[in-house]
Amino acid sequence: MILDFEPGDKVFNPNEKSWGIGQVQSIIKSKVTVNFENVGKKVINAENIELKKIYDRN
């Protein structure tokens, strides 16, 4: 599995949209630590949950 994230990227969890936008803090193997605006820091197992990257439109 190749994750297309790096620290600082903005992401959201399509299964938990109420969490808001998150910023990737760290990636260790398939574990992605994300700080979400509405629920704080979560460790996401990327093998089970597919985060969606938010791309700048500028």
HTML snippet that shows the backbone in 3Dmol.js (N, CA, C, O; Angstrom):
<script src="https://3Dmol.org/build/3Dmol-min.js"></script>
<div id="view" style="width:600px;height:400px;position:relative"></div>
<script>
const pdb = `
ATOM      1  N   MET A   1       0.839  -1.175   0.000  1.00  0.00           N
ATOM      2  CA  MET A   1       0.000   0.000   0.000  1.00  0.00           C
ATOM      3  C   MET A   1       0.890   1.248   0.000  1.00  0.00           C
ATOM      4  O   MET A   1       1.832   1.356   0.786  1.00  0.00           O
ATOM      5  N   ILE A   2       0.578   2.169  -0.882  1.00  0.00           N
ATOM      6  CA  ILE A   2       1.309   3.431  -0.935  1.00  0.00           C
ATOM      7  C   ILE A   2       0.344   4.536  -0.547  1.00  0.00           C
ATOM      8  O   ILE A   2      -0.705   4.707  -1.169  1.00  0.00           O
ATOM      9  N   LEU A   3       0.705   5.284   0.484  1.00  0.00           N
ATOM     10  CA  LEU A   3      -0.135   6.397   0.924  1.00  0.00           C
ATOM     11  C   LEU A   3       0.359   7.682   0.277  1.00  0.00           C
ATOM     12  O   LEU A   3       1.555   7.971   0.274  1.00  0.00           O
ATOM     13  N   ASP A   4      -0.568   8.441  -0.265  1.00  0.00           N
ATOM     14  CA  ASP A   4      -0.237   9.680  -0.960  1.00  0.00           C
ATOM     15  C   ASP A   4      -0.394  10.871  -0.008  1.00  0.00           C
ATOM     16  O   ASP A   4      -0.970  11.895  -0.376  1.00  0.00           O
ATOM     17  N   PHE A   5       0.117  10.728   1.206  1.00  0.00           N
ATOM     18  CA  PHE A   5       0.022  11.797   2.198  1.00  0.00           C
ATOM     19  C   PHE A   5       1.406  12.110   2.729  1.00  0.00           C
ATOM     20  O   PHE A   5       2.305  11.269   2.722  1.00  0.00           O
ATOM     21  N   GLU A   6       1.554  13.330   3.183  1.00  0.00           N
ATOM     22  CA  GLU A   6       2.746  13.705   3.931  1.00  0.00           C
ATOM     23  C   GLU A   6       2.314  14.704   4.997  1.00  0.00           C
ATOM     24  O   GLU A   6       1.266  15.334   4.859  1.00  0.00           O
ATOM     25  N   PRO A   7       3.104  14.860   6.058  1.00  0.00           N
ATOM     26  CA  PRO A   7       2.729  15.789   7.114  1.00  0.00           C
ATOM     27  C   PRO A   7       2.433  17.175   6.551  1.00  0.00           C
ATOM     28  O   PRO A   7       3.162  17.705   5.712  1.00  0.00           O
ATOM     29  N   GLY A   8       1.333  17.738   7.047  1.00  0.00           N
ATOM     30  CA  GLY A   8       0.895  19.063   6.595  1.00  0.00           C
ATOM     31  C   GLY A   8      -0.245  19.004   5.599  1.00  0.00           C
ATOM     32  O   GLY A   8      -0.937  20.002   5.398  1.00  0.00           O
ATOM     33  N   ASP A   9      -0.459  17.845   4.964  1.00  0.00           N
ATOM     34  CA  ASP A   9      -1.560  17.720   4.009  1.00  0.00           C
ATOM     35  C   ASP A   9      -2.902  17.855   4.709  1.00  0.00           C
ATOM     36  O   ASP A   9      -3.059  17.436   5.856  1.00  0.00           O
ATOM     37  N   LYS A  10      -3.857  18.437   4.022  1.00  0.00           N
ATOM     38  CA  LYS A  10      -5.231  18.552   4.512  1.00  0.00           C
ATOM     39  C   LYS A  10      -6.034  17.372   3.982  1.00  0.00           C
ATOM     40  O   LYS A  10      -5.953  17.038   2.800  1.00  0.00           O
ATOM     41  N   VAL A  11      -6.816  16.739   4.869  1.00  0.00           N
ATOM     42  CA  VAL A  11      -7.599  15.559   4.502  1.00  0.00           C
ATOM     43  C   VAL A  11      -8.964  15.611   5.185  1.00  0.00           C
ATOM     44  O   VAL A  11      -9.195  16.423   6.080  1.00  0.00           O
ATOM     45  N   PHE A  12      -9.863  14.728   4.746  1.00  0.00           N
ATOM     46  CA  PHE A  12     -11.101  14.506   5.477  1.00  0.00           C
ATOM     47  C   PHE A  12     -11.451  13.034   5.417  1.00  0.00           C
ATOM     48  O   PHE A  12     -11.003  12.300   4.535  1.00  0.00           O
ATOM     49  N   ASN A  13     -12.265  12.621   6.378  1.00  0.00           N
ATOM     50  CA  ASN A  13     -12.721  11.231   6.437  1.00  0.00           C
ATOM     51  C   ASN A  13     -14.142  11.208   5.885  1.00  0.00           C
ATOM     52  O   ASN A  13     -15.053  11.708   6.544  1.00  0.00           O
ATOM     53  N   PRO A  14     -14.363  10.642   4.689  1.00  0.00           N
ATOM     54  CA  PRO A  14     -15.702  10.658   4.095  1.00  0.00           C
ATOM     55  C   PRO A  14     -16.746   9.912   4.920  1.00  0.00           C
ATOM     56  O   PRO A  14     -17.943  10.142   4.746  1.00  0.00           O
ATOM     57  N   ASN A  15     -16.315   9.023   5.817  1.00  0.00           N
ATOM     58  CA  ASN A  15     -17.249   8.296   6.680  1.00  0.00           C
ATOM     59  C   ASN A  15     -17.631   9.100   7.918  1.00  0.00           C
ATOM     60  O   ASN A  15     -18.612   8.774   8.585  1.00  0.00           O
ATOM     61  N   GLU A  16     -16.871  10.146   8.233  1.00  0.00           N
ATOM     62  CA  GLU A  16     -17.089  10.957   9.443  1.00  0.00           C
ATOM     63  C   GLU A  16     -16.935  12.437   9.074  1.00  0.00           C
ATOM     64  O   GLU A  16     -16.043  13.114   9.585  1.00  0.00           O
ATOM     65  N   LYS A  17     -17.797  12.934   8.195  1.00  0.00           N
ATOM     66  CA  LYS A  17     -17.663  14.311   7.722  1.00  0.00           C
ATOM     67  C   LYS A  17     -17.791  15.332   8.856  1.00  0.00           C
ATOM     68  O   LYS A  17     -17.284  16.449   8.748  1.00  0.00           O
ATOM     69  N   SER A  18     -18.470  14.950   9.939  1.00  0.00           N
ATOM     70  CA  SER A  18     -18.637  15.868  11.069  1.00  0.00           C
ATOM     71  C   SER A  18     -17.314  16.167  11.775  1.00  0.00           C
ATOM     72  O   SER A  18     -17.225  17.127  12.539  1.00  0.00           O
ATOM     73  N   TRP A  19     -16.281  15.346  11.522  1.00  0.00           N
ATOM     74  CA  TRP A  19     -14.970  15.603  12.116  1.00  0.00           C
ATOM     75  C   TRP A  19     -14.349  16.856  11.538  1.00  0.00           C
ATOM     76  O   TRP A  19     -13.492  17.471  12.173  1.00  0.00           O
ATOM     77  N   GLY A  20     -14.765  17.246  10.342  1.00  0.00           N
ATOM     78  CA  GLY A  20     -14.202  18.423   9.682  1.00  0.00           C
ATOM     79  C   GLY A  20     -12.908  18.102   8.962  1.00  0.00           C
ATOM     80  O   GLY A  20     -12.544  16.943   8.764  1.00  0.00           O
ATOM     81  N   ILE A  21     -12.240  19.152   8.584  1.00  0.00           N
ATOM     82  CA  ILE A  21     -10.968  19.021   7.872  1.00  0.00           C
ATOM     83  C   ILE A  21      -9.870  18.715   8.875  1.00  0.00           C
ATOM     84  O   ILE A  21      -9.835  19.268   9.974  1.00  0.00           O
ATOM     85  N   GLY A  22      -8.975  17.824   8.474  1.00  0.00           N
ATOM     86  CA  GLY A  22      -7.849  17.458   9.331  1.00  0.00           C
ATOM     87  C   GLY A  22      -6.529  17.742   8.653  1.00  0.00           C
ATOM     88  O   GLY A  22      -6.441  17.846   7.430  1.00  0.00           O
ATOM     89  N   GLN A  23      -5.502  17.865   9.479  1.00  0.00           N
ATOM     90  CA  GLN A  23      -4.146  18.043   8.961  1.00  0.00           C
ATOM     91  C   GLN A  23      -3.308  16.857   9.403  1.00  0.00           C
ATOM     92  O   GLN A  23      -3.254  16.518  10.585  1.00  0.00           O
ATOM     93  N   VAL A  24      -2.649  16.226   8.418  1.00  0.00           N
ATOM     94  CA  VAL A  24      -1.803  15.065   8.701  1.00  0.00           C
ATOM     95  C   VAL A  24      -0.629  15.508   9.575  1.00  0.00           C
ATOM     96  O   VAL A  24       0.075  16.464   9.249  1.00  0.00           O
ATOM     97  N   GLN A  25      -0.431  14.801  10.685  1.00  0.00           N
ATOM     98  CA  GLN A  25       0.663  15.088  11.610  1.00  0.00           C
ATOM     99  C   GLN A  25       1.843  14.157  11.376  1.00  0.00           C
ATOM    100  O   GLN A  25       2.994  14.593  11.342  1.00  0.00           O
ATOM    101  N   SER A  26       1.546  12.854  11.213  1.00  0.00           N
ATOM    102  CA  SER A  26       2.618  11.876  10.992  1.00  0.00           C
ATOM    103  C   SER A  26       2.051  10.644  10.314  1.00  0.00           C
ATOM    104  O   SER A  26       0.846  10.397  10.338  1.00  0.00           O
ATOM    105  N   ILE A  27       2.950   9.874   9.709  1.00  0.00           N
ATOM    106  CA  ILE A  27       2.589   8.629   9.039  1.00  0.00           C
ATOM    107  C   ILE A  27       3.635   7.588   9.424  1.00  0.00           C
ATOM    108  O   ILE A  27       4.828   7.766   9.178  1.00  0.00           O
ATOM    109  N   ILE A  28       3.168   6.497  10.032  1.00  0.00           N
ATOM    110  CA  ILE A  28       4.053   5.383  10.385  1.00  0.00           C
ATOM    111  C   ILE A  28       3.386   4.124   9.863  1.00  0.00           C
ATOM    112  O   ILE A  28       2.372   3.671  10.394  1.00  0.00           O
ATOM    113  N   LYS A  29       3.978   3.562   8.807  1.00  0.00           N
ATOM    114  CA  LYS A  29       3.412   2.403   8.108  1.00  0.00           C
ATOM    115  C   LYS A  29       2.002   2.760   7.657  1.00  0.00           C
ATOM    116  O   LYS A  29       1.840   3.704   6.884  1.00  0.00           O
ATOM    117  N   SER A  30       0.977   2.043   8.108  1.00  0.00           N
ATOM    118  CA  SER A  30      -0.390   2.345   7.663  1.00  0.00           C
ATOM    119  C   SER A  30      -1.157   3.214   8.660  1.00  0.00           C
ATOM    120  O   SER A  30      -2.356   3.442   8.494  1.00  0.00           O
ATOM    121  N   LYS A  31      -0.473   3.696   9.688  1.00  0.00           N
ATOM    122  CA  LYS A  31      -1.115   4.539  10.700  1.00  0.00           C
ATOM    123  C   LYS A  31      -0.860   6.016  10.394  1.00  0.00           C
ATOM    124  O   LYS A  31       0.284   6.467  10.340  1.00  0.00           O
ATOM    125  N   VAL A  32      -1.947   6.752  10.196  1.00  0.00           N
ATOM    126  CA  VAL A  32      -1.853   8.178   9.873  1.00  0.00           C
ATOM    127  C   VAL A  32      -2.451   8.951  11.044  1.00  0.00           C
ATOM    128  O   VAL A  32      -3.625   8.771  11.369  1.00  0.00           O
ATOM    129  N   THR A  33      -1.662   9.803  11.673  1.00  0.00           N
ATOM    130  CA  THR A  33      -2.153  10.657  12.756  1.00  0.00           C
ATOM    131  C   THR A  33      -2.618  11.971  12.146  1.00  0.00           C
ATOM    132  O   THR A  33      -1.864  12.661  11.460  1.00  0.00           O
ATOM    133  N   VAL A  34      -3.884  12.301  12.415  1.00  0.00           N
ATOM    134  CA  VAL A  34      -4.500  13.486  11.830  1.00  0.00           C
ATOM    135  C   VAL A  34      -5.116  14.313  12.946  1.00  0.00           C
ATOM    136  O   VAL A  34      -5.767  13.768  13.838  1.00  0.00           O
ATOM    137  N   ASN A  35      -4.916  15.625  12.902  1.00  0.00           N
ATOM    138  CA  ASN A  35      -5.547  16.541  13.842  1.00  0.00           C
ATOM    139  C   ASN A  35      -6.754  17.163  13.137  1.00  0.00           C
ATOM    140  O   ASN A  35      -6.603  18.015  12.261  1.00  0.00           O
ATOM    141  N   PHE A  36      -7.972  16.721  13.537  1.00  0.00           N
ATOM    142  CA  PHE A  36      -9.208  17.201  12.929  1.00  0.00           C
ATOM    143  C   PHE A  36      -9.731  18.419  13.672  1.00  0.00           C
ATOM    144  O   PHE A  36      -9.579  18.523  14.889  1.00  0.00           O
ATOM    145  N   GLU A  37     -10.354  19.350  12.932  1.00  0.00           N
ATOM    146  CA  GLU A  37     -10.800  20.607  13.523  1.00  0.00           C
ATOM    147  C   GLU A  37     -11.906  20.426  14.561  1.00  0.00           C
ATOM    148  O   GLU A  37     -11.996  21.230  15.490  1.00  0.00           O
ATOM    149  N   ASN A  38     -12.758  19.393  14.437  1.00  0.00           N
ATOM    150  CA  ASN A  38     -13.888  19.242  15.356  1.00  0.00           C
ATOM    151  C   ASN A  38     -13.718  18.177  16.430  1.00  0.00           C
ATOM    152  O   ASN A  38     -14.443  18.186  17.425  1.00  0.00           O
ATOM    153  N   VAL A  39     -12.771  17.257  16.246  1.00  0.00           N
ATOM    154  CA  VAL A  39     -12.628  16.157  17.211  1.00  0.00           C
ATOM    155  C   VAL A  39     -11.203  15.960  17.705  1.00  0.00           C
ATOM    156  O   VAL A  39     -10.940  15.057  18.500  1.00  0.00           O
ATOM    157  N   GLY A  40     -10.290  16.789  17.245  1.00  0.00           N
ATOM    158  CA  GLY A  40      -8.912  16.683  17.705  1.00  0.00           C
ATOM    159  C   GLY A  40      -8.139  15.590  17.000  1.00  0.00           C
ATOM    160  O   GLY A  40      -8.433  15.238  15.857  1.00  0.00           O
ATOM    161  N   LYS A  41      -7.154  15.063  17.687  1.00  0.00           N
ATOM    162  CA  LYS A  41      -6.208  14.122  17.085  1.00  0.00           C
ATOM    163  C   LYS A  41      -6.776  12.715  17.044  1.00  0.00           C
ATOM    164  O   LYS A  41      -7.297  12.207  18.037  1.00  0.00           O
ATOM    165  N   LYS A  42      -6.666  12.092  15.869  1.00  0.00           N
ATOM    166  CA  LYS A  42      -7.098  10.708  15.670  1.00  0.00           C
ATOM    167  C   LYS A  42      -5.992   9.957  14.953  1.00  0.00           C
ATOM    168  O   LYS A  42      -5.316  10.506  14.083  1.00  0.00           O
ATOM    169  N   VAL A  43      -5.814   8.689  15.328  1.00  0.00           N
ATOM    170  CA  VAL A  43      -4.890   7.815  14.608  1.00  0.00           C
ATOM    171  C   VAL A  43      -5.754   6.923  13.719  1.00  0.00           C
ATOM    172  O   VAL A  43      -6.578   6.146  14.202  1.00  0.00           O
ATOM    173  N   ILE A  44      -5.548   7.054  12.413  1.00  0.00           N
ATOM    174  CA  ILE A  44      -6.359   6.360  11.423  1.00  0.00           C
ATOM    175  C   ILE A  44      -5.545   5.201  10.851  1.00  0.00           C
ATOM    176  O   ILE A  44      -4.394   5.376  10.452  1.00  0.00           O
ATOM    177  N   ASN A  45      -6.152   4.025  10.815  1.00  0.00           N
ATOM    178  CA  ASN A  45      -5.528   2.886  10.144  1.00  0.00           C
ATOM    179  C   ASN A  45      -5.937   2.970   8.676  1.00  0.00           C
ATOM    180  O   ASN A  45      -7.088   2.701   8.334  1.00  0.00           O
ATOM    181  N   ALA A  46      -5.003   3.341   7.814  1.00  0.00           N
ATOM    182  CA  ALA A  46      -5.300   3.556   6.397  1.00  0.00           C
ATOM    183  C   ALA A  46      -5.660   2.263   5.669  1.00  0.00           C
ATOM    184  O   ALA A  46      -6.122   2.307   4.529  1.00  0.00           O
ATOM    185  N   GLU A  47      -5.458   1.122   6.308  1.00  0.00           N
ATOM    186  CA  GLU A  47      -5.890  -0.137   5.698  1.00  0.00           C
ATOM    187  C   GLU A  47      -7.398  -0.313   5.828  1.00  0.00           C
ATOM    188  O   GLU A  47      -8.002  -1.054   5.053  1.00  0.00           O
ATOM    189  N   ASN A  48      -8.016   0.364   6.808  1.00  0.00           N
ATOM    190  CA  ASN A  48      -9.451   0.220   7.067  1.00  0.00           C
ATOM    191  C   ASN A  48     -10.267   1.451   6.683  1.00  0.00           C
ATOM    192  O   ASN A  48     -11.447   1.331   6.354  1.00  0.00           O
ATOM    193  N   ILE A  49      -9.658   2.620   6.721  1.00  0.00           N
ATOM    194  CA  ILE A  49     -10.362   3.876   6.446  1.00  0.00           C
ATOM    195  C   ILE A  49      -9.592   4.625   5.380  1.00  0.00           C
ATOM    196  O   ILE A  49      -8.387   4.842   5.503  1.00  0.00           O
ATOM    197  N   GLU A  50     -10.299   5.020   4.328  1.00  0.00           N
ATOM    198  CA  GLU A  50      -9.657   5.751   3.246  1.00  0.00           C
ATOM    199  C   GLU A  50      -9.871   7.246   3.429  1.00  0.00           C
ATOM    200  O   GLU A  50     -10.974   7.757   3.234  1.00  0.00           O
ATOM    201  N   LEU A  51      -8.811   7.934   3.804  1.00  0.00           N
ATOM    202  CA  LEU A  51      -8.869   9.382   3.914  1.00  0.00           C
ATOM    203  C   LEU A  51      -8.805   9.991   2.522  1.00  0.00           C
ATOM    204  O   LEU A  51      -8.172   9.438   1.623  1.00  0.00           O
ATOM    205  N   LYS A  52      -9.461  11.128   2.350  1.00  0.00           N
ATOM    206  CA  LYS A  52      -9.436  11.842   1.078  1.00  0.00           C
ATOM    207  C   LYS A  52      -8.601  13.098   1.243  1.00  0.00           C
ATOM    208  O   LYS A  52      -8.800  13.879   2.173  1.00  0.00           O
ATOM    209  N   LYS A  53      -7.671  13.278   0.329  1.00  0.00           N
ATOM    210  CA  LYS A  53      -6.793  14.447   0.360  1.00  0.00           C
ATOM    211  C   LYS A  53      -7.522  15.650  -0.234  1.00  0.00           C
ATOM    212  O   LYS A  53      -8.242  15.531  -1.226  1.00  0.00           O
ATOM    213  N   ILE A  54      -7.324  16.803   0.389  1.00  0.00           N
ATOM    214  CA  ILE A  54      -7.894  18.043  -0.113  1.00  0.00           C
ATOM    215  C   ILE A  54      -6.774  18.789  -0.833  1.00  0.00           C
ATOM    216  O   ILE A  54      -5.737  19.109  -0.251  1.00  0.00           O
ATOM    217  N   TYR A  55      -7.012  19.054  -2.103  1.00  0.00           N
ATOM    218  CA  TYR A  55      -6.000  19.738  -2.920  1.00  0.00           C
ATOM    219  C   TYR A  55      -6.322  21.218  -2.991  1.00  0.00           C
ATOM    220  O   TYR A  55      -7.483  21.604  -3.130  1.00  0.00           O
ATOM    221  N   ASP A  56      -5.279  22.055  -2.893  1.00  0.00           N
ATOM    222  CA  ASP A  56      -5.465  23.494  -3.074  1.00  0.00           C
ATOM    223  C   ASP A  56      -5.953  23.751  -4.482  1.00  0.00           C
ATOM    224  O   ASP A  56      -5.510  23.106  -5.432  1.00  0.00           O
ATOM    225  N   ARG A  57      -6.864  24.694  -4.612  1.00  0.00           N
ATOM    226  CA  ARG A  57      -7.379  25.035  -5.930  1.00  0.00           C
ATOM    227  C   ARG A  57      -6.691  26.276  -6.482  1.00  0.00           C
ATOM    228  O   ARG A  57      -7.134  26.833  -7.487  1.00  0.00           O
ATOM    229  N   ASN A  58      -5.615  26.716  -5.836  1.00  0.00           N
ATOM    230  CA  ASN A  58      -4.906  27.912  -6.299  1.00  0.00           C
ATOM    231  C   ASN A  58      -3.898  27.570  -7.365  1.00  0.00           C
ATOM    232  O   ASN A  58      -3.209  28.456  -7.870  1.00  0.00           O
TER     233      ASN A  58
END
`;
const viewer = $3Dmol.createViewer("view");
viewer.addModel(pdb, "pdb");
viewer.setStyle({}, {cartoon: {color: "spectrum"}});
viewer.zoomTo();
viewer.render();
</script>
